[in-house]
Amino acid sequence: MDDSKTRTLVSDLIRFLQKWGLWNGTTILANGNRYSYSTEKTSVYGDLNYTEFEQNVKPEDYTSGITDERNEEGNLVWRSFSNPEHILDMVYEGPLYMLLGHDTYEVRKSEISKAAWEYIVDHTDILDDYLYEKYECNDASDFLAKILEDKIDNPDYTAWDPLVFDTWEEYQEFVNGEAYETGEENLTPTYRRYGTYEEYLADMEISESLSVEDVEPIWKQMVSEAKTEFIKECALDKTGIISIPEIVGHIKTEFDKIFDRYGLCYDFGFSWSLTCHKKE
């Protein structure tokens, strides 16, 4: 690992951590430099925002911690478990600590990138509640049922049609008296929702022949719009925390593959640190 390759590895790691909202509370030590999370967007390393950079640091100053060992005087011993070669070390708290130590993915909504949100929405059911709140349905089948309810069986309108039934009483006989029980006599006939009676008949004919396949393209567009709105709202939520356990495995695999691409593996030192080694 020459300096240039190590710098590329550092950039890849920071991009990964920022993508998934895991950069907060993390420090990377490599090439004698420190790369740490910053709350300031103007703190920049290369093309990476929110990154504080410092040269000529000693990794042991960051990777040392207290152990359960005792010296001759009986005092607890401080030591570093990092690889003496110091290819790359990481110390962390917050969301990365919870991910690596407790298999928990819990981060601020606003710190998850758009690319990560796309994966989350496509691989979990996280959008279901949002879809139902927005459309009162969760799939194309529900959407079709809602269309038919609105057009044909809407409780706010009556299906009585004077061009089909000569009298209200005749309609009553047709529905076995249910019209009075539901108070339909006080409702507006469905056909009056349309500009002309012909429009009403045409729409009823279309509605009665609709299938799930017919409404699927419309539903997909509605889901796409809801996904865009959901991601935008999450990006603006500066205080909201979200937990998504279903994708822990995927994120950890993606994390491991970064090191693998550089011929490296890592071991944990303390619960809050890891250190890299070259693969055999």
Salt bridges, closest charged atoms under 4 A:
ASP12 OD2 - ARG261 NH2 3.78
ASP47 OD1 - ARG15 NH2 2.94
GLU52 OE2 - ARG34 NH2 2.80
GLU54 OE1 - ARG34 NH2 2.85
GLU60 OE2 - HIS86 NE2 2.69
GLU69 OE2 - ARG79 NH1 2.73
ASP89 OD2 - HIS86 ND1 2.98
ASP103 OD1 - LYS252 NZ 2.59
GLU118 OE2 - LYS114 NZ 3.07
GLU118 OE1 - LYS227 NZ 3.21
ASP122 OD1 - LYS227 NZ 3.25
GLU136 OE1 - LYS146 NZ 3.00
ASP150 OD1 - ARG193 NH2 3.37
ASP203 OD2 - LYS151 NZ 3.07
GLU229 OE1 - LYS134 NZ 2.92
ASP237 OD2 - LYS109 NZ 3.66
GLU254 OE2 - LYS19 NZ 3.14
GLU254 OE1 - HIS250 NE2 3.20
ASP260 OD1 - LYS279 NZ 2.05
ASP267 OD2 - HIS277 NE2 3.25
